[in-house]
């Protein structure tokens, strides 16, 4: 077995690698109005596609990144994807139209596939079961701090430059993060454990996964959960601006939400060893569905006091973010517990399908924004209910 690095250093390294994704999304939020005004003034809601297009590219990229890392090793694929990300970031920097910017964001997402899927495969190379769930939770806890700082970073950059300057900052960050991994982390996949990148082997792995019920359920649940998060992230700037009139303080509030939500990953790292992964997942989904439906009922009946509308929205947003920390790592660990021999492929398929699924489910939610948070909350209620039904049905079969 590959020698494990010091746990603290490994967690910090993986968190920084994953942070490339968070910065690519959340640092753009303060810039959306400026991008809309410059590139799509006649339909400002189209600017929200800058978020979902990145997710779409990341989902498509993971179809290749995972299997390639199983065949070539983790580090060569990380380097190749980092190069793609850097080139796409430069293209975003100079894009003269929204269409070209969206295309470049898709390519940027392709490059961001490695930090997520290959990073997860590296974790699985070194850990498994509840130990893996704990490590993923710790990584996610640090990773969740980045969204707290990213909008402030984006807002700060806008004070000294324009929205294009944000892409220059992303370029610098990805060079530093990937250099740390490439220079400081030994290869985690031994040569004898590699699987040829051939259609027959890929098909065999796909068939194996298709017969693994918990892997299929985990993938769908992660898709619905990611759709909740992506819908919330892409709609928040508009909700804060138009629904609550707090656009000036949006980066601060978004940072507060993300910091509070990091408690979900911290809590999971402490309770998963005691409660087990399935109980944590089911309890979290039940709580999110109940809270969302209760708030929707208050809004629909007009019983929500005006003075409570904003703080309730902030609290609810925290729970949506925290739901990811309490479910995604556990779902991944459950799905991959018996798939260590195809960890790269499994992580790739789970991440790719769930991410593409999330981007397709979230895009219409952003476009449906009507000046209120109702479309977003309806979507979260539906998606989290579907996830609860799926994982609940599997747990019932286990009894």
C-alpha positions as CSV (number, residue, x, y, z in Angstrom):
1,X,0.0,0.0,0.0
2,X,1.2,3.5,-0.8
3,X,2.7,5.3,2.3
4,X,0.2,7.7,3.7
5,X,1.4,11.4,4.1
6,X,0.8,13.2,7.3
7,X,-3.0,13.5,7.6
8,X,-3.1,17.3,8.3
9,X,-0.9,18.1,5.3
10,X,-2.9,15.7,3.1
11,X,-6.2,17.2,4.1
12,X,-4.9,20.8,3.6
13,X,-3.5,19.8,0.2
14,X,-6.7,18.2,-1.0
15,X,-8.7,21.1,0.4
16,X,-6.7,23.6,-1.6
17,X,-7.0,21.5,-4.7
18,X,-10.8,21.4,-4.2
19,X,-10.8,25.1,-3.5
20,X,-10.1,25.7,-7.2
21,X,-13.7,24.7,-7.8
22,X,-15.2,26.9,-5.1
23,X,-13.2,30.0,-6.2
24,X,-14.2,29.4,-9.9
25,X,-17.8,29.6,-8.9
26,X,-18.2,31.9,-5.9
27,X,-15.6,34.5,-6.8
28,X,-17.7,35.2,-9.9
29,X,-20.9,36.0,-8.0
30,X,-20.2,39.7,-7.3
31,X,-19.2,40.1,-10.9
32,X,-22.5,38.8,-12.4
33,X,-24.2,42.2,-12.6
34,X,-21.2,43.7,-14.4
35,X,-20.9,40.8,-16.8
36,X,-24.7,41.0,-17.5
37,X,-24.4,44.8,-18.1
38,X,-21.5,44.3,-20.6
39,X,-22.3,41.1,-22.4
40,X,-26.1,40.5,-22.1
41,X,-27.9,43.8,-21.1
42,X,-31.2,42.7,-22.7
43,X,-31.5,39.5,-20.7
44,X,-29.6,39.8,-17.4
45,X,-30.8,36.3,-16.2
46,X,-28.6,34.7,-18.8
47,X,-25.5,35.8,-16.9
48,X,-26.5,33.2,-14.3
49,X,-25.5,30.5,-16.9
50,X,-21.9,31.4,-16.1
51,X,-22.2,29.3,-13.0
52,X,-24.1,26.3,-14.4
53,X,-21.9,26.2,-17.6
54,X,-18.9,25.6,-15.4
55,X,-20.6,22.8,-13.6
56,X,-21.6,21.2,-16.9
57,X,-18.0,21.3,-18.2
58,X,-16.8,19.8,-14.9
59,X,-19.3,17.0,-15.1
60,X,-18.4,16.2,-18.7
61,X,-14.7,16.3,-17.8
62,X,-15.0,13.8,-15.1
63,X,-16.2,11.1,-17.5
64,X,-12.5,11.0,-18.8
65,X,-10.4,12.2,-15.8
66,X,-11.2,9.3,-13.5
67,X,-10.6,6.4,-16.0
68,X,-7.5,8.2,-17.3
69,X,-6.1,8.5,-13.7
70,X,-6.8,4.7,-13.2
71,X,-4.6,4.1,-16.3
72,X,-1.9,6.7,-16.1
73,X,-1.8,7.5,-12.4
74,X,-3.3,10.4,-10.5
75,X,-0.6,13.1,-10.9
76,X,-0.2,13.1,-14.8
77,X,-4.0,13.6,-15.1
78,X,-4.0,16.4,-12.5
79,X,-1.2,18.2,-14.5
80,X,-3.1,17.8,-17.9
81,X,-6.3,19.1,-16.4
82,X,-4.5,22.0,-14.7
83,X,-3.1,23.0,-18.2
84,X,-6.6,22.9,-19.7
85,X,-8.0,24.9,-16.9
86,X,-5.2,27.6,-17.2
87,X,-5.8,27.9,-21.0
88,X,-9.6,28.2,-20.6
89,X,-9.1,30.8,-17.8
90,X,-7.1,33.0,-20.2
91,X,-9.8,32.6,-22.8
92,X,-12.4,33.7,-20.2
93,X,-10.2,36.7,-19.3
94,X,-10.4,38.0,-22.9
95,X,-13.8,36.7,-24.0
96,X,-15.6,39.4,-26.1
97,X,-19.1,37.9,-25.9
98,X,-21.3,36.0,-23.5
99,X,-21.4,33.0,-25.9
100,X,-17.6,32.8,-26.0
101,X,-17.4,33.3,-22.2
102,X,-19.9,30.4,-21.6
103,X,-17.9,28.2,-24.0
104,X,-14.7,29.0,-22.1
105,X,-16.4,28.3,-18.8
106,X,-17.4,24.9,-20.0
107,X,-13.7,24.2,-21.0
108,X,-12.6,25.6,-17.7
109,X,-15.0,23.2,-16.0
110,X,-13.4,20.3,-18.0
111,X,-10.0,21.3,-16.5
112,X,-11.6,21.5,-13.0
113,X,-12.6,17.8,-13.3
114,X,-9.3,16.6,-11.9
115,X,-9.3,18.5,-8.6
116,X,-12.7,16.9,-7.7
117,X,-12.6,13.4,-9.1
118,X,-8.9,12.6,-9.1
119,X,-8.6,14.2,-5.7
120,X,-11.4,12.0,-4.4
121,X,-9.7,8.9,-6.0
122,X,-6.5,9.8,-4.2
123,X,-8.4,9.9,-0.9
124,X,-9.8,6.4,-1.7
125,X,-6.3,5.1,-2.6
126,X,-5.2,5.9,1.0
127,X,-8.5,5.5,3.1
128,X,-11.7,3.6,3.0
129,X,-15.1,3.3,4.8
130,X,-15.8,5.5,7.7
131,X,-12.1,6.7,7.7
132,X,-12.6,7.9,4.2
133,X,-15.9,9.6,5.2
134,X,-14.1,11.4,8.0
135,X,-11.2,12.6,5.8
136,X,-13.7,13.8,3.1
137,X,-15.6,15.6,5.8
138,X,-12.5,17.4,7.0
139,X,-11.5,18.3,3.5
140,X,-15.0,19.6,2.8
141,X,-15.0,21.6,6.1
142,X,-11.9,23.5,4.9
143,X,-13.3,23.6,1.4
144,X,-16.5,25.2,2.6
145,X,-14.5,28.1,4.1
146,X,-13.4,29.1,0.6
147,X,-17.0,30.2,-0.5
148,X,-17.0,32.4,2.6
149,X,-13.9,34.3,1.3
150,X,-14.4,34.0,-2.5
151,X,-17.2,36.6,-2.9
152,X,-15.1,39.0,-0.8
153,X,-12.1,38.3,-3.0
154,X,-14.2,38.9,-6.1
155,X,-15.6,42.1,-4.6
156,X,-12.1,43.2,-3.6
157,X,-10.8,42.6,-7.1
158,X,-13.7,44.6,-8.6
159,X,-12.5,47.6,-6.5
160,X,-9.2,47.6,-8.3
161,X,-10.1,46.1,-11.7
162,X,-13.0,44.7,-13.6
163,X,-14.7,41.3,-13.8
164,X,-12.0,40.1,-16.1
165,X,-9.3,40.6,-13.5
166,X,-11.0,37.8,-11.4
167,X,-9.8,35.3,-14.0
168,X,-6.2,36.5,-13.6
169,X,-6.5,35.7,-9.9
170,X,-8.0,32.3,-10.6
171,X,-5.0,31.6,-12.9
172,X,-2.5,32.4,-10.1
173,X,-4.3,30.3,-7.6
174,X,-4.6,27.2,-9.7
175,X,-0.8,27.3,-10.5
176,X,0.0,27.4,-6.8
177,X,-2.5,24.7,-5.8
178,X,-1.5,22.2,-8.5
179,X,2.2,22.9,-8.0
180,X,1.8,21.9,-4.3
181,X,0.2,18.6,-5.3
182,X,2.5,17.8,-8.1
183,X,5.7,18.6,-6.1
184,X,4.6,17.6,-2.6
185,X,2.4,14.5,-3.0
186,X,3.7,11.1,-4.0
187,X,1.8,9.2,-6.5
188,X,-1.0,7.2,-4.7
189,X,-1.8,4.6,-7.4
190,X,0.9,1.9,-7.7
191,X,1.8,0.9,-11.2
192,X,0.5,-2.7,-10.6
193,X,-2.9,-1.4,-9.6
194,X,-3.5,0.6,-12.8
195,X,-6.1,-0.4,-15.3
196,X,-5.6,0.0,-19.1
197,X,-7.6,2.8,-20.6
198,X,-9.4,0.6,-23.1
199,X,-13.1,0.4,-24.1
200,X,-13.4,-3.2,-22.9
201,X,-12.1,-2.4,-19.4
202,X,-14.2,0.7,-19.2
203,X,-17.3,-1.2,-20.2
204,X,-16.6,-3.9,-17.7
205,X,-16.2,-1.3,-14.9
206,X,-19.4,0.4,-16.0
207,X,-21.3,-2.9,-15.9
208,X,-20.0,-3.6,-12.4
209,X,-21.1,-0.2,-11.2
210,X,-24.5,-0.6,-12.8
211,X,-25.1,-3.7,-10.7
212,X,-24.0,-1.9,-7.5
213,X,-27.3,-0.5,-6.2
214,X,-25.9,1.8,-3.5
215,X,-23.5,3.4,-6.1
216,X,-26.5,4.2,-8.4
217,X,-28.5,5.6,-5.5
218,X,-25.5,7.6,-4.2
219,X,-25.0,9.1,-7.6
220,X,-28.6,10.2,-8.0
221,X,-28.7,11.6,-4.4
222,X,-25.5,13.5,-5.0
223,X,-27.0,14.9,-8.2
224,X,-30.1,16.1,-6.4
225,X,-28.0,17.5,-3.5
226,X,-25.7,19.3,-5.8
227,X,-28.6,20.7,-7.7
228,X,-29.9,22.2,-4.4
229,X,-26.5,23.8,-3.8
230,X,-26.0,25.0,-7.3
231,X,-29.5,26.5,-7.6
232,X,-28.9,28.3,-4.3
233,X,-25.5,29.6,-5.2
234,X,-26.6,30.8,-8.7
235,X,-29.8,32.5,-7.4
236,X,-28.4,34.1,-4.2
237,X,-27.0,37.3,-5.8
238,X,-30.3,38.1,-7.5
239,X,-32.3,37.3,-4.3
240,X,-30.1,39.5,-2.1
241,X,-30.3,42.3,-4.7
242,X,-33.9,42.3,-5.8
243,X,-35.9,40.5,-3.0
244,X,-34.1,42.0,0.0
245,X,-32.3,45.0,-1.4
246,X,-29.0,44.0,0.2
247,X,-26.7,43.9,-2.8
248,X,-24.0,46.0,-1.1
249,X,-23.6,43.6,1.7
250,X,-24.1,40.4,-0.3
251,X,-20.4,39.2,-0.2
252,X,-20.4,39.5,3.6
253,X,-23.7,37.7,4.1
254,X,-22.6,35.0,1.6
255,X,-19.4,34.6,3.5
256,X,-21.3,34.3,6.8
257,X,-23.6,31.6,5.3
258,X,-20.6,29.6,4.0
259,X,-18.7,29.8,7.3
260,X,-21.7,28.7,9.3
261,X,-22.4,25.9,6.8
262,X,-18.9,24.5,7.3
263,X,-20.2,23.2,10.6
264,X,-22.0,20.6,8.7
265,X,-18.8,18.9,7.6
266,X,-17.3,19.4,11.1
267,X,-20.4,17.8,12.7
268,X,-20.3,14.9,10.2
269,X,-16.6,14.2,10.9
270,X,-17.5,13.8,14.6
271,X,-20.8,11.9,14.5
272,X,-20.4,9.6,11.4
273,X,-18.2,7.2,13.4
274,X,-20.9,6.9,16.0
275,X,-24.2,7.1,14.1
276,X,-23.1,5.6,10.8
277,X,-23.4,7.1,7.3
278,X,-26.9,6.1,6.4
279,X,-28.5,7.5,9.6
280,X,-26.7,10.8,9.1
281,X,-27.8,11.1,5.5
282,X,-31.5,10.3,6.2
283,X,-31.7,12.5,9.2
284,X,-30.2,15.4,7.2
285,X,-32.6,15.0,4.3
286,X,-35.7,14.8,6.6
287,X,-34.6,18.0,8.4
288,X,-34.1,19.9,5.1
289,X,-37.4,18.8,3.6
290,X,-39.3,19.7,6.7
291,X,-37.7,23.1,7.1
292,X,-38.1,24.1,3.4
293,X,-41.8,23.1,3.3
294,X,-42.5,25.0,6.6
295,X,-40.9,28.2,5.2
296,X,-42.7,27.8,1.9
297,X,-46.0,27.4,3.8
298,X,-45.4,30.6,5.7
299,X,-44.5,32.5,2.6
300,X,-47.5,31.1,0.6
301,X,-50.0,32.0,3.3
302,X,-48.6,35.4,4.0
303,X,-47.9,34.4,7.7
304,X,-44.1,35.1,7.4
305,X,-43.5,38.4,9.3
306,X,-41.6,40.9,7.2
307,X,-39.1,41.4,10.0
308,X,-38.2,37.7,9.9
309,X,-38.1,37.1,6.1
310,X,-34.5,38.0,5.7
311,X,-33.0,36.2,8.7
312,X,-35.1,33.1,7.9
313,X,-33.8,33.1,4.4
314,X,-30.2,33.4,5.7
315,X,-30.7,30.5,8.1
316,X,-32.4,28.4,5.5
317,X,-29.4,29.0,3.1
318,X,-27.0,27.9,5.8
319,X,-28.9,24.6,6.0
320,X,-28.8,24.0,2.3
321,X,-25.0,24.5,2.3
322,X,-24.6,22.4,5.5
323,X,-26.7,19.6,3.9
324,X,-23.8,19.0,1.5
325,X,-21.3,18.6,4.3
326,X,-23.5,16.1,6.1
327,X,-24.4,14.0,3.0
328,X,-22.0,14.1,0.1
329,X,-18.9,12.7,1.8
330,X,-21.0,9.9,3.3
331,X,-22.7,9.1,0.0
332,X,-19.3,8.9,-1.7
333,X,-17.9,6.7,0.9
334,X,-20.9,4.3,0.8
335,X,-20.7,4.1,-3.0
336,X,-17.0,3.5,-3.2
337,X,-16.6,1.2,-0.2
338,X,-16.6,-1.9,-2.4
339,X,-15.2,-0.2,-5.5
340,X,-11.6,0.5,-4.4
341,X,-10.2,-1.6,-7.3
342,X,-11.8,0.9,-9.8
343,X,-11.7,4.0,-7.6
344,X,-10.8,6.4,-10.3
345,X,-13.5,5.1,-12.7
346,X,-16.1,5.0,-9.9
347,X,-15.3,8.5,-8.6
348,X,-15.4,9.7,-12.2
349,X,-18.8,8.2,-13.0
350,X,-20.4,9.2,-9.7
351,X,-19.1,12.8,-10.0
352,X,-19.7,13.2,-13.7
353,X,-23.3,12.0,-13.7
354,X,-24.2,13.8,-10.5
355,X,-22.6,17.1,-11.7
356,X,-24.1,17.1,-15.2
357,X,-27.4,16.2,-13.6
358,X,-27.1,19.1,-11.1
359,X,-26.2,21.6,-13.8
360,X,-29.2,20.6,-15.9
361,X,-31.6,20.7,-12.9
362,X,-30.2,24.0,-11.6
363,X,-30.1,26.0,-14.9
364,X,-34.0,26.4,-15.2
365,X,-34.2,27.4,-11.5
366,X,-31.9,30.4,-12.1
367,X,-33.8,31.4,-15.2
368,X,-37.1,31.1,-13.3
369,X,-36.1,33.8,-10.9
370,X,-39.1,36.2,-10.5
371,X,-38.0,38.6,-7.8
372,X,-38.7,36.2,-4.9
373,X,-37.0,33.1,-3.4
374,X,-40.1,30.9,-4.1
375,X,-38.8,29.2,-7.3
376,X,-35.5,28.3,-5.5
377,X,-37.2,27.0,-2.4
378,X,-39.7,24.9,-4.4
379,X,-36.7,23.4,-6.3
380,X,-34.8,22.5,-3.1
381,X,-37.9,21.0,-1.6
382,X,-38.5,18.8,-4.6
383,X,-34.8,17.7,-5.1
384,X,-34.1,17.0,-1.4
385,X,-37.4,15.0,-1.2
386,X,-36.4,12.9,-4.2
387,X,-33.0,12.2,-2.6
388,X,-34.7,11.3,0.7
389,X,-37.0,8.9,-1.1
390,X,-34.0,7.2,-2.8
391,X,-31.8,6.7,0.2
392,X,-34.8,5.8,2.3
393,X,-35.9,3.1,0.0
394,X,-32.4,1.5,0.0
395,X,-32.2,1.6,3.8
396,X,-35.6,0.0,4.0
397,X,-34.3,-2.9,2.0
398,X,-31.3,-3.3,4.4
399,X,-33.7,-3.8,7.3
